Amino acid sequence: MNDRLAELYRGVAVHATADAEHRAALELLTLVMLADDDINDLEVDVVREISAEWRGEDFPFEDYLRPAIESARRAIETGKTVEFLDAIDATISSRVLRSALFSAARDVAGADEELSPEEGTILAEVAVRFD
């Protein structure tokens, strides 16, 4: 991966906004990770790497990851992935972050070198909103 995500929050004026956007972006990435009902270490490592690139090593990644996984899992189990993506879409206002999310989601989906139909469906939804 390159430094494209390291620049995501330049120009975001308020730390609270960046924090909310970071949580929403993690929710999106975990939704992609969970789409095929399989969480593997490769995908988690990609999400962790993206998070570290964009918020630094001091960010409490594990504290944010578990709630993101729980939210994404709930959306999948209840059949509300579109509504979940709508909420993420409404939370992220940074144009730079929005433009980087599809690429990041594609990196997560392709981490295990297999793209399931479920992951493809989620990526298509992400592309419509964020690419």
Backbone as JSON, one array per atom type, in Angstrom:
{
  "sequence": "MNDRLAELYRGVAVHATADAEHRAALELLTLVMLADDDINDLEVDVVREISAEWRGEDFPFEDYLRPAIESARRAIETGKTVEFLDAIDATISSRVLRSALFSAARDVAGADEELSPEEGTILAEVAVRFD",
  "N": [[0.84, -1.18, 0.0], [0.36, 2.27, -0.57], [1.04, 5.69, 0.38], [-1.44, 6.86, 0.17], [-3.62, 6.88, 1.92], [-2.61, 8.1, 4.12], [-2.86, 10.78, 3.89], [-5.48, 11.44, 4.31], [-6.91, 12.93, 6.31], [-6.06, 15.55, 6.23], [-6.93, 18.87, 6.42], [-9.32, 18.4, 7.68], [-11.13, 19.95, 10.0], [-12.03, 19.57, 12.64], [-11.35, 17.51, 15.35], [-13.22, 15.73, 16.44], [-14.96, 15.32, 14.31], [-13.25, 14.01, 12.54], [-12.8, 11.73, 14.03], [-15.37, 10.55, 14.12], [-15.71, 10.09, 11.4], [-13.61, 8.32, 10.97], [-14.45, 6.12, 12.49], [-16.77, 5.47, 11.04], [-15.63, 4.83, 8.55], [-14.13, 2.58, 9.29], [-16.26, 0.92, 9.94], [-17.35, 0.56, 7.4], [-15.23, -0.8, 6.13], [-15.11, -3.1, 7.72], [-17.6, -4.15, 7.14], [-17.23, -4.98, 4.51], [-15.27, -6.88, 5.03], [-16.72, -8.77, 6.5], [-18.65, -9.61, 4.74], [-18.54, -12.06, 3.39], [-19.01, -13.87, 5.38], [-16.73, -14.64, 6.73], [-14.05, -14.0, 8.73], [-10.8, -13.32, 8.27], [-7.28, -13.47, 9.08], [-5.69, -12.1, 7.21], [-7.4, -10.16, 6.06], [-8.09, -8.66, 8.36], [-5.55, -7.7, 9.02], [-5.08, -6.02, 6.81], [-7.08, -4.08, 7.21], [-6.2, -3.08, 9.67], [-3.7, -2.04, 8.9], [-4.46, -0.03, 7.1], [-5.84, 1.65, 8.88], [-3.76, 2.37, 10.61], [-2.12, 3.77, 8.83], [-3.7, 5.95, 8.38], [-4.43, 7.1, 10.79], [-2.35, 6.76, 12.55], [-0.04, 4.96, 14.7], [-0.65, 5.19, 17.39], [-3.34, 5.2, 17.7], [-6.19, 3.7, 19.16], [-6.81, 1.01, 17.83], [-7.96, -1.6, 18.25], [-9.96, -1.0, 20.09], [-11.8, 0.32, 18.52], [-12.29, -1.45, 16.47], [-13.78, -3.78, 17.31], [-16.45, -2.75, 18.01], [-17.1, -1.83, 15.44], [-17.12, -4.18, 13.95], [-19.24, -5.5, 15.24], [-21.4, -3.8, 14.63], [-21.43, -3.96, 11.81], [-21.88, -6.7, 11.46], [-24.43, -6.95, 12.62], [-25.91, -5.42, 10.79], [-25.68, -7.01, 8.49], [-26.86, -9.42, 9.38], [-29.5, -8.61, 9.83], [-30.31, -7.88, 7.37], [-29.93, -5.25, 6.56], [-27.95, -3.88, 5.13], [-27.83, -1.91, 3.15], [-29.05, 0.31, 4.37], [-27.21, 0.62, 6.43], [-24.91, 1.31, 4.98], [-25.91, 3.72, 3.98], [-26.0, 5.25, 6.34], [-23.27, 5.38, 6.94], [-22.4, 6.73, 4.67], [-23.66, 9.19, 5.09], [-22.24, 10.1, 7.26], [-19.57, 10.53, 6.52], [-17.9, 13.18, 5.37], [-15.58, 14.19, 4.32], [-14.05, 14.8, 1.32], [-11.69, 13.72, 0.35], [-11.33, 11.42, 1.9], [-13.68, 10.06, 1.19], [-13.17, 9.54, -1.51], [-11.09, 7.74, -1.29], [-12.13, 5.51, -0.09], [-13.37, 3.45, -1.65], [-11.2, 2.22, -2.92], [-9.79, 1.34, -0.65], [-11.68, -0.43, 0.41], [-11.76, -2.3, -1.63], [-9.15, -3.29, -1.39], [-9.36, -4.61, 1.08], [-11.31, -6.57, 0.49], [-9.92, -8.03, -1.42], [-7.81, -9.08, -0.02], [-7.51, -11.76, 0.73], [-7.26, -12.89, -1.69], [-9.52, -13.84, -2.88], [-12.65, -13.1, -4.15], [-15.74, -12.97, -3.02], [-19.19, -13.47, -4.06], [-20.83, -12.01, -2.34], [-19.09, -10.09, -1.29], [-18.52, -8.76, -3.65], [-21.01, -7.61, -4.21], [-21.3, -5.81, -2.06], [-19.05, -4.19, -2.61], [-19.89, -3.07, -5.03], [-22.01, -1.47, -4.14], [-20.55, 0.28, -2.52], [-18.93, 1.48, -4.44], [-20.8, 2.95, -5.92], [-21.51, 4.91, -4.11], [-19.08, 6.06, -3.15], [-16.97, 6.13, -5.03]],
  "CA": [[0.0, 0.0, 0.0], [1.13, 3.51, -0.6], [0.67, 6.69, 1.39], [-2.66, 7.56, -0.22], [-4.53, 7.06, 3.05], [-1.98, 8.91, 5.15], [-3.25, 12.17, 3.68], [-6.94, 11.53, 4.33], [-7.54, 13.89, 7.21], [-5.59, 16.92, 6.1], [-8.02, 19.78, 6.14], [-10.48, 18.15, 8.53], [-10.9, 20.96, 11.02], [-12.42, 19.2, 13.99], [-10.95, 16.14, 15.69], [-14.42, 14.91, 16.63], [-15.44, 14.95, 12.98], [-12.32, 13.0, 12.03], [-13.03, 10.52, 14.81], [-16.62, 9.95, 13.64], [-15.47, 9.61, 10.05], [-12.75, 7.15, 11.09], [-15.32, 5.02, 12.92], [-17.63, 5.1, 9.91], [-14.8, 4.17, 7.55], [-13.86, 1.24, 9.8], [-17.49, 0.14, 9.79], [-17.44, 0.18, 5.99], [-14.22, -1.82, 5.84], [-15.5, -4.36, 8.37], [-18.72, -4.69, 6.39], [-16.63, -5.71, 3.39], [-14.57, -8.03, 5.6], [-17.7, -9.75, 6.97], [-19.63, -9.91, 3.7], [-18.49, -13.48, 3.02], [-19.16, -14.64, 6.62], [-15.44, -15.16, 7.14], [-13.04, -13.01, 9.12], [-9.49, -13.97, 8.31], [-6.2, -12.61, 9.54], [-5.22, -11.23, 6.13], [-8.3, -9.01, 5.97], [-7.91, -7.85, 9.57], [-4.26, -7.02, 8.88], [-5.24, -4.92, 5.85], [-7.85, -3.02, 7.88], [-5.3, -2.51, 10.68], [-2.69, -1.25, 8.19], [-5.12, 1.19, 6.6], [-6.11, 2.48, 10.04], [-2.48, 2.91, 11.08], [-1.67, 4.76, 7.86], [-4.46, 7.18, 8.37], [-4.54, 7.72, 12.11], [-1.12, 6.57, 13.31], [0.09, 3.77, 15.54], [-1.16, 5.44, 18.73], [-4.79, 5.08, 17.68], [-6.61, 2.43, 19.79], [-7.49, 0.27, 16.77], [-8.79, -2.7, 18.78], [-11.13, -0.41, 20.74], [-12.74, 0.72, 17.48], [-12.59, -2.56, 15.58], [-14.84, -4.64, 17.82], [-17.77, -2.16, 17.77], [-17.35, -1.77, 14.0], [-17.5, -5.54, 13.54], [-20.57, -5.79, 15.77], [-22.36, -3.02, 13.83], [-21.49, -4.53, 10.46], [-22.51, -8.02, 11.57], [-25.86, -6.71, 12.85], [-26.5, -4.96, 9.52], [-25.77, -8.16, 7.6], [-27.83, -10.38, 9.91], [-30.86, -8.08, 9.73], [-30.59, -7.51, 5.98], [-29.97, -3.79, 6.46], [-26.64, -3.37, 4.7], [-28.01, -0.66, 2.4], [-29.28, 1.35, 5.37], [-25.94, 0.77, 7.12], [-24.08, 2.11, 4.08], [-26.48, 5.07, 3.95], [-25.55, 5.95, 7.55], [-21.84, 5.64, 6.75], [-22.34, 7.77, 3.64], [-24.07, 10.47, 5.7], [-21.26, 10.49, 8.28], [-18.28, 10.89, 5.95], [-18.0, 14.36, 4.5], [-14.28, 14.49, 3.72], [-13.99, 14.34, -0.08], [-10.49, 12.9, 0.17], [-11.64, 10.12, 2.49], [-14.7, 9.43, 0.36], [-12.57, 9.02, -2.75], [-10.16, 6.65, -0.98], [-12.81, 4.37, 0.53], [-13.59, 2.32, -2.55], [-9.91, 1.55, -3.08], [-9.51, 0.65, 0.6], [-12.62, -1.56, 0.49], [-11.28, -3.29, -2.6], [-7.97, -3.9, -0.79], [-9.82, -5.54, 2.11], [-11.98, -7.7, -0.17], [-8.94, -8.81, -2.15], [-6.69, -9.49, 0.84], [-7.37, -13.22, 0.71], [-7.18, -13.24, -3.11], [-10.8, -14.39, -3.31], [-13.73, -12.14, -4.07], [-17.01, -13.69, -2.98], [-20.3, -12.7, -4.62], [-21.31, -11.06, -1.33], [-18.13, -8.98, -1.27], [-18.74, -8.02, -4.9], [-22.24, -6.82, -4.05], [-20.97, -4.69, -1.17], [-18.15, -3.29, -3.34], [-20.7, -2.31, -6.0], [-22.72, -0.44, -3.36], [-19.55, 1.26, -2.1], [-18.52, 2.22, -5.64], [-21.85, 3.91, -6.27], [-21.51, 6.02, -3.14], [-17.79, 6.66, -2.77], [-15.93, 6.14, -6.06]],
  "C": [[0.88, 1.24, 0.0], [0.62, 4.47, 0.46], [-0.63, 7.4, 1.09], [-3.61, 7.8, 0.95], [-3.92, 7.91, 4.15], [-2.42, 10.37, 5.07], [-4.74, 12.43, 3.89], [-7.5, 12.67, 5.18], [-6.93, 15.28, 7.18], [-6.76, 17.79, 5.72], [-9.28, 19.49, 6.93], [-10.26, 18.98, 9.79], [-11.12, 20.46, 12.43], [-12.06, 17.74, 14.26], [-12.15, 15.23, 15.86], [-15.0, 14.45, 15.3], [-14.56, 13.86, 12.4], [-12.54, 11.68, 12.74], [-14.29, 9.8, 14.32], [-16.44, 9.38, 12.24], [-14.58, 8.36, 10.08], [-13.58, 5.94, 11.51], [-16.19, 4.54, 11.77], [-16.84, 4.37, 8.83], [-14.43, 2.76, 8.0], [-15.09, 0.36, 9.69], [-17.65, -0.32, 8.34], [-16.46, -0.94, 5.66], [-14.56, -3.15, 6.52], [-16.72, -4.97, 7.71], [-18.21, -5.5, 5.2], [-15.97, -6.99, 3.92], [-15.55, -9.13, 6.0], [-18.67, -10.23, 5.89], [-19.68, -11.39, 3.33], [-18.57, -14.4, 4.24], [-17.85, -15.23, 7.11], [-14.52, -14.0, 7.5], [-11.71, -13.75, 9.14], [-8.41, -12.95, 8.65], [-5.69, -11.67, 8.46], [-6.08, -9.98, 6.01], [-8.16, -8.09, 7.18], [-6.61, -7.07, 9.49], [-4.34, -5.85, 7.91], [-6.01, -3.76, 6.49], [-6.98, -2.33, 8.92], [-4.26, -1.6, 10.02], [-3.28, 0.05, 7.66], [-5.36, 2.16, 7.76], [-4.83, 3.14, 10.56], [-1.95, 3.98, 10.14], [-2.41, 6.07, 8.03], [-4.62, 7.83, 9.71], [-3.31, 7.54, 12.98], [-1.19, 5.37, 14.22], [-0.51, 3.96, 16.93], [-2.68, 5.31, 18.82], [-5.21, 3.73, 18.25], [-7.45, 1.59, 18.83], [-8.43, -0.8, 17.31], [-10.05, -2.17, 19.45], [-12.2, -0.03, 19.72], [-13.16, -0.47, 16.61], [-13.76, -3.4, 16.06], [-16.23, -4.02, 17.62], [-18.12, -2.07, 16.27], [-17.78, -3.14, 13.48], [-18.92, -5.86, 14.0], [-21.65, -5.05, 14.97], [-22.53, -3.61, 12.44], [-22.19, -5.89, 10.49], [-24.02, -7.88, 11.77], [-26.56, -6.28, 11.56], [-26.67, -6.13, 8.56], [-26.85, -9.12, 8.07], [-29.27, -9.91, 9.78], [-31.23, -7.68, 8.31], [-30.65, -6.01, 5.75], [-28.63, -3.19, 6.04], [-26.77, -2.06, 3.92], [-28.22, 0.51, 3.36], [-27.99, 1.66, 6.14], [-24.98, 1.62, 6.28], [-24.6, 3.54, 3.95], [-26.01, 5.89, 5.15], [-24.07, 6.3, 7.46], [-21.66, 6.79, 5.76], [-22.66, 9.14, 4.23], [-23.04, 10.99, 6.7], [-19.97, 11.05, 7.67], [-18.44, 12.05, 4.97], [-16.69, 14.7, 3.81], [-14.23, 13.92, 2.3], [-12.79, 13.44, -0.32], [-10.74, 11.5, 0.72], [-12.65, 9.37, 1.63], [-14.08, 8.82, -0.9], [-11.62, 7.86, -2.49], [-10.87, 5.39, -0.47], [-13.04, 3.19, -0.41], [-12.31, 1.53, -2.73], [-9.56, 0.75, -1.82], [-10.4, -0.57, 0.75], [-12.2, -2.68, -0.45], [-10.03, -4.01, -2.08], [-8.37, -4.93, 0.27], [-10.44, -6.77, 1.46], [-10.97, -8.6, -0.88], [-7.78, -9.33, -1.32], [-6.45, -10.99, 0.81], [-7.36, -13.77, -0.71], [-8.43, -13.94, -3.62], [-11.86, -13.32, -3.13], [-15.04, -12.91, -4.14], [-18.09, -12.85, -3.65], [-20.83, -11.65, -3.63], [-20.38, -9.84, -1.24], [-18.3, -8.12, -2.53], [-19.96, -7.12, -4.82], [-21.99, -5.6, -3.18], [-20.06, -3.7, -1.89], [-18.91, -2.47, -4.37], [-21.45, -1.19, -5.3], [-21.76, 0.67, -2.93], [-19.12, 2.1, -3.3], [-19.53, 3.28, -6.03], [-21.8, 5.13, -5.37], [-20.19, 6.76, -3.06], [-16.76, 6.75, -3.88], [-16.11, 7.3, -7.01]]
}
